Amino acid sequence: MLDFEQELKNFKPSLEVEDIEDAVYQEDMSDMTELIKEIINQTK
């Protein structure tokens, strides 16, 4: 049977996940409201 406490102690997150997390936090991402406003302004 698995010892979940021991498995959690052995867990190490993937480096790819950490890289993606850093990239997401560093980006200035627009939300849907900003995107819709920009599209409306471009069509005028």
PQR file of N, CA, C, O and H, with PARSE charges and radii, in Angstrom:
ATOM      1  N   MET A   1       0.833  -1.186   0.000 -0.4000 1.5000
ATOM      2  CA  MET A   1       0.000   0.000   0.000 -0.0000 2.0000
ATOM      3  C   MET A   1       0.883   1.258   0.000  0.5500 1.7000
ATOM      4  O   MET A   1       1.979   1.257   0.560 -0.5500 1.4000
ATOM      5  N   LEU A   2       0.396   2.310  -0.625 -0.4000 1.5000
ATOM      6  CA  LEU A   2       1.179   3.541  -0.717 -0.0000 2.0000
ATOM      7  C   LEU A   2       1.147   4.322   0.595  0.5500 1.7000
ATOM      8  O   LEU A   2       0.117   4.414   1.263 -0.5500 1.4000
ATOM      9  H   LEU A   2      -0.495   2.310  -1.080  0.4000 1.0000
ATOM     10  N   ASP A   3       2.293   4.876   0.937 -0.4000 1.5000
ATOM     11  CA  ASP A   3       2.387   5.783   2.069 -0.0000 2.0000
ATOM     12  C   ASP A   3       2.366   7.204   1.492  0.5500 1.7000
ATOM     13  O   ASP A   3       3.388   7.709   1.026 -0.5500 1.4000
ATOM     14  H   ASP A   3       3.129   4.801   0.394  0.4000 1.0000
ATOM     15  N   PHE A   4       1.199   7.834   1.529 -0.4000 1.5000
ATOM     16  CA  PHE A   4       1.036   9.132   0.876 -0.0000 2.0000
ATOM     17  C   PHE A   4       1.919  10.209   1.493  0.5500 1.7000
ATOM     18  O   PHE A   4       2.413  11.086   0.784 -0.5500 1.4000
ATOM     19  H   PHE A   4       0.370   7.424   1.907  0.4000 1.0000
ATOM     20  N   GLU A   5       2.119  10.155   2.791 -0.4000 1.5000
ATOM     21  CA  GLU A   5       2.983  11.151   3.434 -0.0000 2.0000
ATOM     22  C   GLU A   5       4.405  11.050   2.897  0.5500 1.7000
ATOM     23  O   GLU A   5       5.046  12.065   2.625 -0.5500 1.4000
ATOM     24  H   GLU A   5       1.718   9.443   3.367  0.4000 1.0000
ATOM     25  N   GLN A   6       4.892   9.829   2.746 -0.4000 1.5000
ATOM     26  CA  GLN A   6       6.247   9.633   2.209 -0.0000 2.0000
ATOM     27  C   GLN A   6       6.316  10.057   0.745  0.5500 1.7000
ATOM     28  O   GLN A   6       7.297  10.666   0.320 -0.5500 1.4000
ATOM     29  H   GLN A   6       4.371   9.005   2.967  0.4000 1.0000
ATOM     30  N   GLU A   7       5.289   9.742  -0.017 -0.4000 1.5000
ATOM     31  CA  GLU A   7       5.264  10.144  -1.433 -0.0000 2.0000
ATOM     32  C   GLU A   7       5.279  11.656  -1.567  0.5500 1.7000
ATOM     33  O   GLU A   7       5.952  12.189  -2.449 -0.5500 1.4000
ATOM     34  H   GLU A   7       4.492   9.247   0.328  0.4000 1.0000
ATOM     35  N   LEU A   8       4.550  12.358  -0.708 -0.4000 1.5000
ATOM     36  CA  LEU A   8       4.545  13.825  -0.754 -0.0000 2.0000
ATOM     37  C   LEU A   8       5.918  14.397  -0.410  0.5500 1.7000
ATOM     38  O   LEU A   8       6.336  15.404  -0.982 -0.5500 1.4000
ATOM     39  H   LEU A   8       4.003  11.925   0.008  0.4000 1.0000
ATOM     40  N   LYS A   9       6.607  13.763   0.510 -0.4000 1.5000
ATOM     41  CA  LYS A   9       7.955  14.222   0.861 -0.0000 2.0000
ATOM     42  C   LYS A   9       8.910  14.056  -0.319  0.5500 1.7000
ATOM     43  O   LYS A   9       9.825  14.860  -0.493 -0.5500 1.4000
ATOM     44  H   LYS A   9       6.267  12.945   0.975  0.4000 1.0000
ATOM     45  N   ASN A  10       8.703  13.025  -1.123 -0.4000 1.5000
ATOM     46  CA  ASN A  10       9.581  12.750  -2.265 -0.0000 2.0000
ATOM     47  C   ASN A  10       9.220  13.560  -3.502  0.5500 1.7000
ATOM     48  O   ASN A  10       9.987  13.587  -4.465 -0.5500 1.4000
ATOM     49  H   ASN A  10       7.960  12.372  -0.981  0.4000 1.0000
ATOM     50  N   PHE A  11       8.077  14.213  -3.491 -0.4000 1.5000
ATOM     51  CA  PHE A  11       7.597  14.933  -4.671 -0.0000 2.0000
ATOM     52  C   PHE A  11       8.474  16.137  -4.970  0.5500 1.7000
ATOM     53  O   PHE A  11       8.797  16.926  -4.082 -0.5500 1.4000
ATOM     54  H   PHE A  11       7.455  14.191  -2.708  0.4000 1.0000
ATOM     55  N   LYS A  12       8.857  16.266  -6.245 -0.4000 1.5000
ATOM     56  CA  LYS A  12       9.583  17.443  -6.724 -0.0000 2.0000
ATOM     57  C   LYS A  12       8.886  17.912  -7.993  0.5500 1.7000
ATOM     58  O   LYS A  12       8.756  17.137  -8.941 -0.5500 1.4000
ATOM     59  H   LYS A  12       8.594  15.625  -6.967  0.4000 1.0000
ATOM     60  N   PRO A  13       8.434  19.168  -8.033 -0.5600 1.5000
ATOM     61  CA  PRO A  13       7.718  19.642  -9.221  0.2800 2.0000
ATOM     62  C   PRO A  13       8.631  19.669 -10.443  0.5500 1.7000
ATOM     63  O   PRO A  13       9.845  19.838 -10.339 -0.5500 1.4000
ATOM     64  N   SER A  14       8.017  19.502 -11.576 -0.4000 1.5000
ATOM     65  CA  SER A  14       8.743  19.536 -12.842 -0.0000 2.0000
ATOM     66  C   SER A  14       9.304  20.933 -13.073  0.5500 1.7000
ATOM     67  O   SER A  14       8.646  21.929 -12.771 -0.5500 1.4000
ATOM     68  H   SER A  14       7.030  19.365 -11.660  0.4000 1.0000
ATOM     69  N   LEU A  15      10.505  21.007 -13.603 -0.4000 1.5000
ATOM     70  CA  LEU A  15      11.097  22.308 -13.916 -0.0000 2.0000
ATOM     71  C   LEU A  15      10.282  23.040 -14.967  0.5500 1.7000
ATOM     72  O   LEU A  15      10.218  24.270 -14.954 -0.5500 1.4000
ATOM     73  H   LEU A  15      11.040  20.199 -13.848  0.4000 1.0000
ATOM     74  N   GLU A  16       9.659  22.306 -15.873 -0.4000 1.5000
ATOM     75  CA  GLU A  16       8.853  22.935 -16.906 -0.0000 2.0000
ATOM     76  C   GLU A  16       7.702  23.725 -16.288  0.5500 1.7000
ATOM     77  O   GLU A  16       7.388  24.825 -16.742 -0.5500 1.4000
ATOM     78  H   GLU A  16       9.710  21.307 -15.884  0.4000 1.0000
ATOM     79  N   VAL A  17       7.081  23.172 -15.265 -0.4000 1.5000
ATOM     80  CA  VAL A  17       5.967  23.854 -14.604 -0.0000 2.0000
ATOM     81  C   VAL A  17       6.459  25.144 -13.969  0.5500 1.7000
ATOM     82  O   VAL A  17       5.803  26.180 -14.079 -0.5500 1.4000
ATOM     83  H   VAL A  17       7.336  22.278 -14.896  0.4000 1.0000
ATOM     84  N   GLU A  18       7.605  25.090 -13.306 -0.4000 1.5000
ATOM     85  CA  GLU A  18       8.147  26.299 -12.681 -0.0000 2.0000
ATOM     86  C   GLU A  18       8.490  27.355 -13.726  0.5500 1.7000
ATOM     87  O   GLU A  18       8.264  28.544 -13.502 -0.5500 1.4000
ATOM     88  H   GLU A  18       8.138  24.249 -13.217  0.4000 1.0000
ATOM     89  N   ASP A  19       9.034  26.933 -14.865 -0.4000 1.5000
ATOM     90  CA  ASP A  19       9.360  27.880 -15.933 -0.0000 2.0000
ATOM     91  C   ASP A  19       8.112  28.546 -16.478  0.5500 1.7000
ATOM     92  O   ASP A  19       8.098  29.754 -16.714 -0.5500 1.4000
ATOM     93  H   ASP A  19       9.218  25.967 -15.047  0.4000 1.0000
ATOM     94  N   ILE A  20       7.072  27.766 -16.676 -0.4000 1.5000
ATOM     95  CA  ILE A  20       5.810  28.308 -17.188 -0.0000 2.0000
ATOM     96  C   ILE A  20       5.209  29.279 -16.184  0.5500 1.7000
ATOM     97  O   ILE A  20       4.713  30.341 -16.561 -0.5500 1.4000
ATOM     98  H   ILE A  20       7.083  26.785 -16.484  0.4000 1.0000
ATOM     99  N   GLU A  21       5.253  28.919 -14.912 -0.4000 1.5000
ATOM    100  CA  GLU A  21       4.706  29.788 -13.874 -0.0000 2.0000
ATOM    101  C   GLU A  21       5.402  31.142 -13.885  0.5500 1.7000
ATOM    102  O   GLU A  21       4.739  32.177 -13.820 -0.5500 1.4000
ATOM    103  H   GLU A  21       5.656  28.057 -14.606  0.4000 1.0000
ATOM    104  N   ASP A  22       6.727  31.149 -13.968 -0.4000 1.5000
ATOM    105  CA  ASP A  22       7.477  32.410 -14.005 -0.0000 2.0000
ATOM    106  C   ASP A  22       7.108  33.229 -15.233  0.5500 1.7000
ATOM    107  O   ASP A  22       6.936  34.445 -15.141 -0.5500 1.4000
ATOM    108  H   ASP A  22       7.266  30.308 -14.021  0.4000 1.0000
ATOM    109  N   ALA A  23       6.986  32.576 -16.376 -0.4000 1.5000
ATOM    110  CA  ALA A  23       6.652  33.281 -17.611 -0.0000 2.0000
ATOM    111  C   ALA A  23       5.266  33.907 -17.529  0.5500 1.7000
ATOM    112  O   ALA A  23       5.065  35.029 -17.995 -0.5500 1.4000
ATOM    113  H   ALA A  23       7.126  31.589 -16.451  0.4000 1.0000
ATOM    114  N   VAL A  24       4.322  33.201 -16.949 -0.4000 1.5000
ATOM    115  CA  VAL A  24       2.955  33.719 -16.841 -0.0000 2.0000
ATOM    116  C   VAL A  24       2.926  34.935 -15.927  0.5500 1.7000
ATOM    117  O   VAL A  24       2.274  35.930 -16.242 -0.5500 1.4000
ATOM    118  H   VAL A  24       4.486  32.290 -16.571  0.4000 1.0000
ATOM    119  N   TYR A  25       3.620  34.866 -14.809 -0.4000 1.5000
ATOM    120  CA  TYR A  25       3.603  35.993 -13.878 -0.0000 2.0000
ATOM    121  C   TYR A  25       4.320  37.213 -14.437  0.5500 1.7000
ATOM    122  O   TYR A  25       3.987  38.338 -14.066 -0.5500 1.4000
ATOM    123  H   TYR A  25       4.150  34.058 -14.553  0.4000 1.0000
ATOM    124  N   GLN A  26       5.292  37.021 -15.317 -0.4000 1.5000
ATOM    125  CA  GLN A  26       6.042  38.143 -15.871 -0.0000 2.0000
ATOM    126  C   GLN A  26       5.315  38.819 -17.021  0.5500 1.7000
ATOM    127  O   GLN A  26       5.589  39.982 -17.319 -0.5500 1.4000
ATOM    128  H   GLN A  26       5.563  36.107 -15.619  0.4000 1.0000
ATOM    129  N   GLU A  27       4.409  38.129 -17.665 -0.4000 1.5000
ATOM    130  CA  GLU A  27       3.677  38.699 -18.800 -0.0000 2.0000
ATOM    131  C   GLU A  27       2.594  39.652 -18.314  0.5500 1.7000
ATOM    132  O   GLU A  27       1.976  39.430 -17.273 -0.5500 1.4000
ATOM    133  H   GLU A  27       4.187  37.185 -17.423  0.4000 1.0000
ATOM    134  N   ASP A  28       2.374  40.707 -19.076 -0.4000 1.5000
ATOM    135  CA  ASP A  28       1.262  41.619 -18.811 -0.0000 2.0000
ATOM    136  C   ASP A  28       0.101  41.124 -19.663  0.5500 1.7000
ATOM    137  O   ASP A  28      -0.047  41.517 -20.821 -0.5500 1.4000
ATOM    138  H   ASP A  28       2.876  40.887 -19.922  0.4000 1.0000
ATOM    139  N   MET A  29      -0.704  40.274 -19.089 -0.4000 1.5000
ATOM    140  CA  MET A  29      -1.773  39.626 -19.845 -0.0000 2.0000
ATOM    141  C   MET A  29      -3.062  40.450 -19.755  0.5500 1.7000
ATOM    142  O   MET A  29      -3.436  40.934 -18.687 -0.5500 1.4000
ATOM    143  H   MET A  29      -0.584  39.955 -18.149  0.4000 1.0000
ATOM    144  N   SER A  30      -3.711  40.591 -20.875 -0.4000 1.5000
ATOM    145  CA  SER A  30      -4.974  41.320 -20.917 -0.0000 2.0000
ATOM    146  C   SER A  30      -6.109  40.376 -20.543  0.5500 1.7000
ATOM    147  O   SER A  30      -6.076  39.184 -20.850 -0.5500 1.4000
ATOM    148  H   SER A  30      -3.406  40.198 -21.743  0.4000 1.0000
ATOM    149  N   ASP A  31      -7.113  40.933 -19.874 -0.4000 1.5000
ATOM    150  CA  ASP A  31      -8.279  40.100 -19.607 -0.0000 2.0000
ATOM    151  C   ASP A  31      -9.285  40.279 -20.746  0.5500 1.7000
ATOM    152  O   ASP A  31      -9.073  41.091 -21.646 -0.5500 1.4000
ATOM    153  H   ASP A  31      -7.140  41.901 -19.624  0.4000 1.0000
ATOM    154  N   MET A  32     -10.357  39.531 -20.701 -0.4000 1.5000
ATOM    155  CA  MET A  32     -11.328  39.531 -21.801 -0.0000 2.0000
ATOM    156  C   MET A  32     -11.957  40.911 -22.002  0.5500 1.7000
ATOM    157  O   MET A  32     -12.217  41.308 -23.138 -0.5500 1.4000
ATOM    158  H   MET A  32     -10.529  38.871 -19.970  0.4000 1.0000
ATOM    159  N   THR A  33     -12.203  41.639 -20.929 -0.4000 1.5000
ATOM    160  CA  THR A  33     -12.809  42.967 -21.047 -0.0000 2.0000
ATOM    161  C   THR A  33     -11.906  43.900 -21.849  0.5500 1.7000
ATOM    162  O   THR A  33     -12.377  44.628 -22.723 -0.5500 1.4000
ATOM    163  H   THR A  33     -11.992  41.317 -20.006  0.4000 1.0000
ATOM    164  N   GLU A  34     -10.620  43.877 -21.551 -0.4000 1.5000
ATOM    165  CA  GLU A  34      -9.677  44.732 -22.284 -0.0000 2.0000
ATOM    166  C   GLU A  34      -9.612  44.339 -23.757  0.5500 1.7000
ATOM    167  O   GLU A  34      -9.534  45.203 -24.630 -0.5500 1.4000
ATOM    168  H   GLU A  34     -10.237  43.285 -20.841  0.4000 1.0000
ATOM    169  N   LEU A  35      -9.644  43.048 -24.030 -0.4000 1.5000
ATOM    170  CA  LEU A  35      -9.590  42.588 -25.420 -0.0000 2.0000
ATOM    171  C   LEU A  35     -10.834  43.020 -26.195  0.5500 1.7000
ATOM    172  O   LEU A  35     -10.732  43.446 -27.346 -0.5500 1.4000
ATOM    173  H   LEU A  35      -9.707  42.346 -23.321  0.4000 1.0000
ATOM    174  N   ILE A  36     -11.997  42.914 -25.573 -0.4000 1.5000
ATOM    175  CA  ILE A  36     -13.244  43.300 -26.250 -0.0000 2.0000
ATOM    176  C   ILE A  36     -13.245  44.801 -26.504  0.5500 1.7000
ATOM    177  O   ILE A  36     -13.640  45.243 -27.582 -0.5500 1.4000
ATOM    178  H   ILE A  36     -12.080  42.568 -24.638  0.4000 1.0000
ATOM    179  N   LYS A  37     -12.810  45.589 -25.525 -0.4000 1.5000
ATOM    180  CA  LYS A  37     -12.731  47.037 -25.716 -0.0000 2.0000
ATOM    181  C   LYS A  37     -11.795  47.397 -26.874  0.5500 1.7000
ATOM    182  O   LYS A  37     -12.097  48.288 -27.667 -0.5500 1.4000
ATOM    183  H   LYS A  37     -12.489  45.230 -24.649  0.4000 1.0000
ATOM    184  N   GLU A  38     -10.673  46.710 -26.963 -0.4000 1.5000
ATOM    185  CA  GLU A  38      -9.717  46.976 -28.048 -0.0000 2.0000
ATOM    186  C   GLU A  38     -10.326  46.633 -29.405  0.5500 1.7000
ATOM    187  O   GLU A  38     -10.134  47.371 -30.371 -0.5500 1.4000
ATOM    188  H   GLU A  38     -10.427  45.986 -26.318  0.4000 1.0000
ATOM    189  N   ILE A  39     -11.055  45.526 -29.489 -0.4000 1.5000
ATOM    190  CA  ILE A  39     -11.688  45.138 -30.741 -0.0000 2.0000
ATOM    191  C   ILE A  39     -12.750  46.164 -31.141  0.5500 1.7000
ATOM    192  O   ILE A  39     -12.854  46.526 -32.313 -0.5500 1.4000
ATOM    193  H   ILE A  39     -11.212  44.926 -28.704  0.4000 1.0000
ATOM    194  N   ILE A  40     -13.535  46.632 -30.170 -0.4000 1.5000
ATOM    195  CA  ILE A  40     -14.560  47.629 -30.457 -0.0000 2.0000
ATOM    196  C   ILE A  40     -13.919  48.926 -30.955  0.5500 1.7000
ATOM    197  O   ILE A  40     -14.399  49.539 -31.908 -0.5500 1.4000
ATOM    198  H   ILE A  40     -13.450  46.338 -29.218  0.4000 1.0000
ATOM    199  N   ASN A  41     -12.842  49.333 -30.307 -0.4000 1.5000
ATOM    200  CA  ASN A  41     -12.149  50.566 -30.730 -0.0000 2.0000
ATOM    201  C   ASN A  41     -11.557  50.441 -32.127  0.5500 1.7000
ATOM    202  O   ASN A  41     -11.526  51.419 -32.874 -0.5500 1.4000
ATOM    203  H   ASN A  41     -12.452  48.835 -29.532  0.4000 1.0000
ATOM    204  N   GLN A  42     -11.091  49.261 -32.487 -0.4000 1.5000
ATOM    205  CA  GLN A  42     -10.501  49.053 -33.801 -0.0000 2.0000
ATOM    206  C   GLN A  42     -11.572  49.073 -34.909  0.5500 1.7000
ATOM    207  O   GLN A  42     -11.276  49.427 -36.050 -0.5500 1.4000
ATOM    208  H   GLN A  42     -11.117  48.466 -31.881  0.4000 1.0000
ATOM    209  N   THR A  43     -12.795  48.700 -34.574 -0.4000 1.5000
ATOM    210  CA  THR A  43     -13.847  48.654 -35.587 -0.0000 2.0000
ATOM    211  C   THR A  43     -14.474  50.018 -35.823  0.5500 1.7000
ATOM    212  O   THR A  43     -15.190  50.201 -36.807 -0.5500 1.4000
ATOM    213  H   THR A  43     -13.036  48.412 -33.647  0.4000 1.0000
ATOM    214  N   LYS A  44     -14.223  50.967 -34.954 -0.4000 1.5000
ATOM    215  CA  LYS A  44     -14.803  52.309 -35.100 -0.0000 2.0000
ATOM    216  C   LYS A  44     -14.079  53.105 -36.144  0.5500 1.7000
ATOM    217  O   LYS A  44     -14.432  54.257 -36.398 -0.5500 1.4000
ATOM    218  H   LYS A  44     -13.641  50.818 -34.155  0.4000 1.0000
TER
END
